[in-house]
Amino acid sequence: MDEEAIDRCMPYFTLDYMKAHLVRYQPISVEWRNDFRFIRKGTVGDHASLFDAAMLKRFHQAVNDVFPHGLPLWASQPSG
């Protein structure tokens, strides 16, 4: 893709767009409970408010298993 094509796609990658078009992004293969939202606040680190200490430890271990040398650049920088 050239830069112009990427620029045309970018609006579709925003949290606001995804929230406005949930039917396109919300998985239908599971039943959501307790008003769970697949697309939540969009705040970096918000997952920690949903996990207890043991869950956080398992999450961090899973990330370390997949990325033993640290997160790739695309995953470690906040989006614009």
Secondary structure, DSSP 8 states (H G I E B T S, - for coil): --HHHHHHHGGGGSHHHHHHTHHHHS-SSS---TT--SS----TTGGGGT--HHHHHHHHHHHHHH-TT---HHHHS---
